[in-house]
């Protein structure tokens, strides 16, 4: 019997996870209806209504969520006018008996339960108005014990012919509920209360003082189904892409981008504004909203800038989980990136040391005496114009074409990555061991978030799209100048396997319990600097037509926002409703001629005392960034992120100049010290701006030559007089154009500390020539990226990195010192 139960339970568990099965009805021997079997069925698929959860819902009267067991249904259908009558349940046990008792009592009957061996059975049978026999009658129980006129019903499972009718009825109800569950659900969000303190504690103290909701509770509140989330611990969950198909007919909400003016090295609080804005919209104005943020790299977290969870009373929590590892997406990118890097060098080594025949025999070995191409090898044959499926039929020339990629080592553009600021990996030599047989070349490491795979993760629209993009990644040229891709190396499927979980956005929450998606984390100065298209698309469906999705672009509007419009919006097809431009008095003073701002050094008195002249002088940068947003035809709301050293006169001056410069509105924000309540005016301004008619347009046509697209960005966005390409950059432009990549958008790799290529030039530099030192291609991600001046793709650590302050309490396991 035990082995039968195990088999049945395993089959039930399998069917529970089958998305094509909406209900399970059991038809077993009576002895097999154990609680273990009955409770193995998912409550939402329990057609028989016999699980403990269903029974509990029935008893508590949760009308929508329970099903009446078919046997109990059949009994109730046969009985009428039960008010005041005594109903005896004989041999009743388990879910059916409990369900019958509950249903009979609701109809006003007095229910009595008795087993066949009970000494008072004869008396109870005589006193009953109705007898319901729930199991096989004992031979020594006489029918004469029952008084004349008593209604007798047998609901033994093998005798009740009407049971199947009611089981079918339950199946219909289950299916109806499933169909209803697939529709958009109105949010039932319970926001968390904040009690801001003054002075404001550290970020990690604030985060730890709040008790977040369990992530499965949050998911249910915003309309996610249980099979649409994969839970990581108590406060994080991956969200499956199947939701997009379920809600494909649901209208999108409003789309808001948070960008900023040219920042100081300390950052001006775009993430904090993003979080403060959604807390204000949802927790204070009762408007559905979602924040979509990038996952922070561990480089800045342990380097200078610190984490990226927001700050003060506008944070994603738990902030230490947000800033450290999260759900492992960056580690997956690192593994995939470095697998491809290893494949490149290994392929060159093997081609250099083997004949065509030996190489071919190892690439297409016989397995159990049978030789065959893998699927990715067959695809490569088709690209080469070879339409054969039998490995033994290729000619010598076809064998050579198939087996040899002939990679030119001097053209390799694919680098290894690590998610640490490590300046000594900017130039390395690989292949120095004797086992590599003299194949030595110079290479480098990039920081993990600069990997093209990260850019692909942020721009992809589906698992199939990601797989195709991974295959298109160009890693080098062959000796004839033709591009060599990840698909040519045969590694596409393996990369997709490593990335299959990373493609799902991670659900977290703000300090006030509003939802956040954290997904992808490309830098804006060396990549496109935006969170994922998929997170935005899922969030836009979940918030509903009147809701808001607020996403953030990295660094200043000249970098992150320009790439958001020209690259991300092209990939997603989404059109933003509003741009929120974050400004600080501190950064404006710097642009107005204030002294240098250095990370880790105390601010000079110009930044801590009122100085209207510096503020007014620096507003030229704010005006320029407003003009850049207006190039795309989207209304701008300026959010002045207030610091405690700002004076009211300084803040009023910024708001006045912003409005005079074409901003739809300009609003001071205190969310850092007050939470969402300090950003209510900003939320109201955004809501009003979103009602305005937009005339969104891209900055340039993709059909233009690569150089012309670069020139348009340099002149219209940065304010350059012209551009100047190095011979190497021009050569790469010519090569990419010849290879058919000329119609891709441009992703400029430029310093974020100035509108120009020179970090020390603040305000709005003019008359400069923008130097393009090199041009590279991310074909899988779908853009060309020129390097402006001397841009490094691997940051370094400062003299005193953040890690000096980060520690772990070995008793409580609490993280200390993160900010």
TORLOGU-629496 format. One record per residue (C-alpha): x, y, z; residue in one letter. Coordinates in steps of 0.5 Angstrom, whole numbers, padded with zeros to 4 digits, always signed. Layout:
XYZa...
//
This chain:
+0000+0000+0000x+0006+0005+0002x+0009+0004-0005x+0002+0005-0008x+0001+0012-0004x+0008+0014-0006x+0007+0013-0014x+0000+0017-0013x+0003+0023-0009x+0009+0023-0014x+0004+0023-0020x+0000+0029-0017x+0006+0033-0015x+0008+0032-0023x+0001+0035-0025x+0001+0040-0020x+0007+0043-0024x+0004+0042-0031x+0001+0049-0033x-0003+0045-0038x-0007+0042-0032x-0012+0046-0029x-0015+0041-0024x-0014+0034-0021x-0020+0029-0020x-0018+0023-0016x-0021+0016-0017x-0018+0011-0012x-0019+0005-0008x-0023+0008-0001x-0017+0006+0003x-0012+0010-0001x-0016+0017+0000x-0011+0018+0006x-0009+0025+0008x-0002+0025+0005x-0005+0024-0002x-0011+0029-0001x-0006+0034+0001x-0001+0033-0004x-0006+0036-0009x-0005+0044-0010x-0011+0047-0007x-0013+0051-0013x-0013+0045-0017x-0017+0041-0012x-0023+0039-0016x-0025+0034-0010x-0025+0039-0005x-0022+0034+0000x-0015+0038+0002x-0015+0040+0009x-0014+0047+0006x-0020+0047+0002x-0024+0044+0008x-0021+0050+0012x-0024+0055+0007x-0031+0051+0007x-0031+0052+0014x-0029+0059+0015x-0034+0061+0009x-0029+0063+0004x-0034+0063-0002x-0030+0064-0007x-0024+0060-0005x-0027+0053-0003x-0030+0047-0007x-0036+0043-0004x-0033+0035-0004x-0038+0032-0010x-0041+0027-0005x-0043+0032+0000x-0046+0036-0006x-0050+0030-0008x-0053+0029-0001x-0055+0036+0000x-0058+0036-0007x-0062+0030-0005x-0065+0034+0002x-0069+0040+0003x-0073+0043+0008x-0067+0041+0013x-0069+0047+0019x-0070+0044+0026x-0069+0037+0023x-0064+0032+0026x-0059+0029+0021x-0055+0023+0023x-0048+0022+0020x-0046+0014+0021x-0039+0012+0019x-0037+0019+0017x-0030+0021+0017x-0025+0025+0014x-0026+0031+0009x-0033+0029+0007x-0036+0028+0014x-0033+0035+0016x-0036+0038+0009x-0043+0035+0010x-0043+0037+0018x-0041+0044+0016x-0046+0044+0010x-0052+0041+0014x-0051+0046+0020x-0051+0052+0015x-0058+0049+0013x-0061+0049+0020x-0060+0042+0021x-0058+0039+0028x-0052+0034+0026x-0050+0028+0030x-0044+0024+0028x-0043+0017+0030x-0039+0011+0028x-0042+0004+0027x-0039+0001+0033x-0042+0006+0038x-0046+0003+0044x-0052+0009+0043x-0052+0007+0035x-0059+0004+0036x-0062+0010+0040x-0059+0015+0035x-0062+0012+0029x-0069+0012+0032x-0068+0019+0034x-0066+0022+0027x-0070+0025+0022x-0065+0024+0016x-0059+0018+0016x-0053+0019+0012x-0049+0013+0011x-0042+0015+0010x-0039+0008+0010x-0041+0000+0009x-0046-0002+0014x-0045-0007+0019x-0049-0014+0018x-0051-0013+0025x-0054-0007+0025x-0062-0008+0023x-0066-0003+0019x-0072-0004+0024x-0068+0001+0028x-0069+0006+0024x-0076+0009+0025x-0081+0010+0019x-0081+0016+0015x-0074+0017+0016x-0070+0019+0010x-0064+0015+0009x-0058+0016+0004x-0052+0012+0002x-0046+0017+0000x-0041+0011+0000x-0036+0013-0005x-0037+0007-0009x-0045+0007-0009x-0046+0015-0010x-0048+0015-0018x-0049+0023-0017x-0042+0024-0015x-0039+0025-0022x-0044+0030-0024x-0042+0034-0018x-0035+0033-0020x-0036+0035-0027x-0039+0042-0024x-0033+0043-0019x-0029+0042-0025x-0032+0047-0029x-0032+0052-0023x-0024+0050-0022x-0023+0052-0030x-0027+0059-0029x-0023+0061-0023x-0017+0059-0027x-0019+0063-0033x-0021+0069-0028x-0014+0068-0024x-0011+0070-0031x-0014+0077-0032x-0011+0083-0029x-0012+0084-0022x-0013+0090-0018x-0008+0091-0013x-0009+0090-0005x-0003+0093-0003x-0001+0094+0005x+0004+0100+0005x+0009+0100+0011x+0009+0106+0016x+0015+0110+0017x+0017+0114+0023x+0023+0118+0020x+0028+0120+0026x+0032+0127+0026x+0038+0127+0025x+0037+0122+0020x+0041+0115+0022x+0045+0111+0017x+0042+0108+0011x+0043+0101+0014x+0040+0103+0020x+0034+0105+0017x+0034+0099+0013x+0035+0095+0019x+0029+0098+0023x+0024+0097+0018x+0021+0090+0017x+0019+0088+0010x+0013+0084+0008x+0015+0077+0006x+0016+0077-0002x+0010+0072-0003x+0005+0077+0000x+0008+0083-0004x+0007+0079-0010x+0000+0077-0009x-0002+0084-0007x+0000+0086-0014x-0003+0081-0018x+0002+0076-0019x+0000+0069-0019x+0004+0063-0015x+0007+0060-0021x+0010+0066-0023x+0015+0068-0018x+0021+0064-0016x+0023+0066-0008x+0030+0067-0006x+0030+0067+0001x+0024+0072+0005x+0025+0078+0001x+0027+0077-0006x+0024+0073-0012x+0025+0072-0019x+0019+0074-0024x+0017+0069-0029x+0017+0072-0036x+0010+0068-0037x+0007+0074-0034x+0008+0078-0041x+0003+0073-0044x-0002+0073-0039x-0003+0080-0039x-0001+0081-0046x-0008+0085-0047x-0007+0089-0041x-0006+0097-0043x+0001+0099-0040x+0001+0105-0035x+0005+0111-0035x+0013+0111-0037x+0017+0116-0033x+0025+0116-0033x+0029+0119-0028x+0036+0123-0031x+0040+0128-0028x+0045+0134-0029x+0052+0133-0030x+0054+0130-0023x+0059+0131-0018x+0064+0124-0016x+0059+0123-0010x+0053+0122-0014x+0046+0127-0014x+0041+0122-0012x+0037+0119-0018x+0036+0113-0014x+0034+0116-0008x+0029+0121-0012x+0026+0114-0016x+0025+0111-0010x+0022+0117-0006x+0017+0118-0012x+0014+0111-0012x+0013+0111-0005x+0010+0118-0006x+0005+0116-0011x+0003+0109-0008x+0004+0110-0001x+0001+0117+0000x-0003+0118-0007x-0006+0111-0007x-0003+0111-0015x+0000+0104-0017x+0007+0105-0018x+0013+0101-0020x+0021+0103-0019x+0025+0099-0024x+0033+0100-0022x+0039+0097-0024x+0043+0092-0020x+0049+0095-0017x+0056+0093-0019x+0061+0091-0013x+0066+0095-0016x+0063+0102-0013x+0060+0098-0007x+0067+0097-0005x+0070+0102-0008x+0068+0110-0008x+0061+0111-0009x+0058+0105-0005x+0051+0102-0006x+0045+0104-0010x+0039+0102-0006x+0037+0110-0005x+0039+0113+0001x+0035+0116+0008x+0028+0114+0008x+0028+0113+0001x+0031+0106+0000x+0030+0099-0003x+0030+0094+0003x+0034+0090+0005x+0039+0094+0003x+0045+0089+0004x+0042+0084+0000x+0040+0089-0006x+0048+0091-0006x+0051+0084-0005x+0050+0079-0010x+0042+0080-0010x+0040+0073-0014x+0047+0072-0017x+0045+0075-0024x+0052+0079-0025x+0056+0072-0023x+0052+0069-0028x+0054+0074-0033x+0061+0073-0031x+0061+0066-0032x+0058+0066-0039x+0063+0072-0041x+0069+0068-0039x+0066+0062-0042x+0066+0065-0048x+0073+0068-0047x+0076+0061-0045x+0073+0058-0052x+0076+0064-0056x+0083+0062-0054x+0082+0055-0053x+0080+0055-0061x+0086+0058-0063x+0091+0054-0059x+0087+0047-0062x+0087+0050-0069x+0094+0052-0069x+0096+0045-0066x+0092+0040-0071x+0091+0038-0078x+0084+0039-0081x+0083+0032-0081x+0085+0031-0073x+0081+0038-0071x+0075+0036-0075x+0075+0029-0072x+0075+0032-0065x+0070+0037-0067x+0065+0031-0069x+0067+0025-0065x+0064+0018-0066x+0059+0017-0060x+0058+0009-0059x+0060+0008-0066x+0055+0014-0069x+0058+0020-0071x+0053+0026-0072x+0053+0034-0072x+0050+0038-0066x+0045+0043-0067x+0049+0049-0067x+0054+0045-0072x+0049+0044-0077x+0047+0051-0076x+0054+0053-0078x+0054+0049-0084x+0048+0052-0087x+0051+0059-0086x+0057+0056-0090x+0053+0054-0095x+0054+0047-0094x+0047+0043-0093x+0050+0036-0091x+0048+0032-0085x+0052+0026-0085x+0059+0028-0082x+0063+0023-0087x+0060+0026-0093x+0064+0033-0093x+0069+0034-0098x+0076+0036-0095x+0075+0043-0097x+0068+0043-0093x+0072+0040-0087x+0077+0046-0087x+0072+0051-0088x+0068+0048-0082x+0073+0046-0077x+0077+0053-0078x+0075+0059-0075x+0082+0062-0077x+0081+0068-0072x+0086+0073-0072x+0089+0074-0065x+0090+0082-0066x+0083+0083-0067x+0080+0080-0061x+0075+0085-0058x+0072+0080-0053x+0075+0081-0046x+0075+0077-0039x+0071+0080-0033x+0071+0081-0026x+0066+0085-0021x+0071+0088-0018x+0075+0095-0019x+0082+0092-0020x+0086+0097-0024x+0092+0092-0025x+0088+0088-0030x+0087+0093-0035x+0093+0090-0039x+0095+0083-0038x+0099+0077-0042x+0095+0071-0042x+0098+0064-0045x+0105+0064-0041x+0104+0057-0039x+0108+0052-0042x+0102+0048-0044x+0100+0053-0048x+0105+0052-0053x+0108+0059-0054x+0101+0062-0056x+0102+0069-0052x+0098+0075-0053x+0096+0081-0049x+0089+0082-0046x+0085+0085-0041x+0080+0085-0036x+0073+0089-0036x+0069+0090-0030x+0063+0085-0031x+0058+0090-0032x+0061+0093-0038x+0060+0086-0041x+0056+0086-0047x+0052+0080-0044x+0050+0085-0039x+0048+0090-0044x+0044+0084-0048x+0041+0082-0041x+0038+0090-0041x+0036+0090-0048x+0033+0083-0049x+0025+0082-0050x+0025+0074-0049x+0029+0068-0048x+0029+0067-0055x+0031+0074-0057x+0037+0073-0052x+0039+0067-0055x+0039+0070-0062x+0043+0076-0059x+0048+0072-0055x+0050+0068-0062x+0051+0075-0066x+0056+0077-0061x+0062+0079-0065x+0069+0077-0061x+0074+0078-0067x+0075+0078-0074x+0078+0072-0078x+0084+0073-0082x+0080+0075-0088x+0077+0080-0084x+0070+0077-0083x+0067+0077-0076x+0067+0071-0072x+0061+0070-0067x+0059+0066-0061x+0055+0062-0065x+0061+0060-0070x+0065+0058-0063x+0059+0053-0062x+0058+0056-0055x+0051+0060-0056x+0047+0055-0052x+0051+0054-0046x+0051+0062-0045x+0044+0061-0046x+0043+0056-0040x+0048+0060-0036x+0043+0066-0037x+0036+0063-0036x+0035+0065-0029x+0038+0072-0030x+0033+0074-0035x+0028+0074-0030x+0027+0081-0026x+0028+0081-0019x+0022+0083-0014x+0024+0087-0008x+0020+0093-0004x+0022+0100-0002x+0022+0102+0006x+0014+0104+0005x+0013+0097+0002x+0012+0099-0005x+0014+0094-0011x+0021+0095-0014x+0024+0091-0020x+0032+0090-0020x+0035+0088-0026x+0041+0089-0030x+0046+0094-0029x+0050+0096-0034x+0054+0103-0033x+0052+0109-0037x+0059+0112-0038x+0062+0105-0041x+0055+0102-0043x+0048+0104-0044x+0047+0105-0037x+0039+0103-0036x+0036+0097-0033x+0032+0092-0037x+0027+0093-0042x+0023+0086-0039x+0023+0089-0032x+0020+0096-0035x+0015+0092-0039x+0013+0087-0034x+0012+0093-0029x+0008+0097-0034x+0003+0091-0035x+0002+0090-0027x+0001+0097-0025x-0005+0098-0030x-0007+0103-0034x-0007+0109-0029x-0001+0107-0026x+0006+0109-0026x+0013+0106-0028x+0019+0110-0026x+0026+0108-0028x+0033+0111-0028x+0038+0112-0033x+0045+0113-0030x+0049+0119-0029x+0047+0125-0033x+0042+0126-0038x+0047+0127-0043x+0049+0120-0042x+0044+0115-0039x+0038+0119-0042x+0041+0120-0049x+0042+0112-0049x+0035+0111-0046x+0032+0114-0052x+0036+0112-0057x+0038+0105-0055x+0033+0102-0050x+0027+0106-0053x+0029+0103-0060x+0029+0096-0057x+0023+0096-0053x+0018+0100-0057x+0016+0104-0051x+0015+0111-0051x+0016+0115-0044x+0011+0120-0042x+0016+0124-0037x+0023+0126-0035x+0025+0127-0028x+0031+0131-0028x+0035+0131-0021x+0039+0137-0019x+0042+0139-0013x+0045+0145-0010x+0052+0142-0009x+0053+0140-0016x+0050+0147-0019x+0055+0150-0015x+0061+0146-0017x+0058+0148-0025x+0058+0155-0023x+0066+0155-0021x+0066+0152-0014x+0072+0148-0012x+0073+0141-0014x+0069+0136-0010x+0073+0129-0008x+0070+0123-0006x+0072+0122+0001x+0074+0129+0003x+0070+0134+0007x+0066+0139+0003x+0069+0146+0002x+0065+0152+0006x+0062+0154-0001x+0058+0148-0001x+0056+0148+0006x+0054+0156+0006x+0049+0160+0002x+0052+0162-0004x+0047+0164-0009x+0052+0167-0014x+0055+0160-0015x+0048+0157-0016x+0046+0162-0021x+0052+0161-0025x+0052+0153-0025x+0045+0153-0027x+0047+0153-0034x+0048+0146-0034x+0041+0145-0031x+0039+0149-0037x+0043+0145-0042x+0040+0138-0039x+0033+0141-0040x+0034+0142-0047x+0037+0135-0048x+0031+0132-0046x+0027+0137-0050x+0030+0135-0056x+0026+0128-0055x+0020+0132-0055x+0018+0129-0047x+0016+0134-0042x+0021+0135-0036x+0020+0136-0029x+0026+0138-0025x+0027+0135-0018x+0031+0139-0013x+0034+0134-0008x+0035+0138-0002x+0041+0137+0003x+0041+0139+0010x+0046+0145+0008x+0042+0148+0002x+0038+0154+0004x+0031+0156+0002x+0033+0162-0002x+0038+0157-0006x+0033+0152-0007x+0028+0157-0010x+0033+0160-0015x+0034+0153-0018x+0026+0152-0019x+0025+0159-0022x+0031+0158-0027x+0029+0151-0028x+0022+0153-0030x+0024+0159-0034x+0029+0154-0038x+0023+0150-0040x+0021+0145-0035x+0014+0143-0034x+0015+0144-0027x+0021+0144-0021x+0020+0142-0014x+0024+0141-0008x+0024+0134-0005x+0025+0132+0002x+0024+0124+0001x+0031+0123+0004x+0029+0125+0011x+0022+0124+0010x+0020+0118+0006x+0015+0118+0001x+0011+0124+0004x+0017+0129+0002x+0016+0127-0005x+0009+0128-0006x+0009+0135-0009x+0014+0131-0014x+0009+0126-0015x+0003+0131-0017x+0008+0134-0022x+0009+0128-0025x+0002+0126-0025x+0000+0133-0028x+0006+0132-0033x+0004+0125-0036x-0003+0128-0038x+0001+0133-0043x+0001+0131-0050x+0008+0128-0052x+0012+0129-0059x+0017+0124-0058x+0022+0123-0063x+0029+0120-0064x+0035+0124-0064x+0038+0121-0071x+0036+0116-0076x+0039+0109-0076x+0040+0110-0084x+0046+0115-0083x+0053+0113-0083x+0056+0112-0077x+0061+0118-0076x+0055+0122-0078x+0051+0119-0072x+0057+0120-0067x+0057+0128-0070x+0050+0129-0068x+0051+0126-0061x+0057+0130-0060x+0054+0137-0063x+0047+0137-0061x+0048+0133-0054x+0055+0135-0051x+0055+0142-0055x+0062+0140-0059x+0064+0144-0065x+0066+0137-0068x+0069+0130-0067x+0076+0128-0069x+0077+0120-0070x+0084+0117-0069x+0086+0113-0075x+0085+0107-0071x+0077+0109-0070x+0076+0111-0077x+0079+0104-0079x+0074+0100-0075x+0068+0105-0077x+0070+0103-0084x+0071+0095-0082x+0064+0095-0079x+0061+0099-0085x+0063+0094-0089x+0061+0088-0085x+0054+0091-0085x+0054+0094-0078x+0053+0101-0080x+0045+0102-0079x+0046+0100-0071x+0045+0106-0066x+0051+0109-0062x+0053+0108-0055x+0058+0113-0053x+0063+0111-0048x+0065+0118-0045x+0066+0121-0038x+0060+0122-0034x+0064+0128-0030x+0063+0133-0036x+0059+0135-0042x+0066+0134-0046x+0071+0129-0046x+0075+0133-0040x+0072+0131-0033x+0075+0138-0030x+0071+0142-0035x+0064+0144-0031x+0058+0148-0033x+0057+0148-0041x+0064+0147-0045x+0063+0150-0052x+0068+0150-0058x+0071+0143-0056x+0073+0138-0061x+0071+0131-0059x+0076+0126-0060x+0074+0119-0062x+0080+0114-0060x+0077+0108-0062x+0070+0105-0064x+0068+0098-0062x+0062+0094-0064x+0057+0090-0059x+0053+0087-0065x+0049+0082-0060x+0047+0088-0056x+0046+0092-0062x+0050+0098-0062x+0057+0101-0064x+0060+0104-0058x+0066+0110-0060x+0071+0111-0054x+0072+0118-0053x+0079+0120-0050x+0082+0115-0045x+0076+0111-0043x+0077+0106-0038x+0073+0100-0038x+0076+0097-0031x+0075+0102-0025x+0081+0102-0020x+0081+0103-0012x+0082+0109-0009x+0087+0110-0003x+0081+0109+0002x+0076+0105-0001x+0069+0103+0002x+0071+0096+0004x+0075+0099+0010x+0068+0101+0014x+0065+0094+0012x+0064+0089+0017x+0060+0083+0019x+0058+0081+0026x+0060+0074+0027x+0054+0073+0033x+0048+0076+0029x+0051+0076+0022x+0049+0083+0021x+0053+0087+0016x+0056+0094+0018x+0058+0100+0014x+0055+0099+0008x+0052+0106+0005x
//
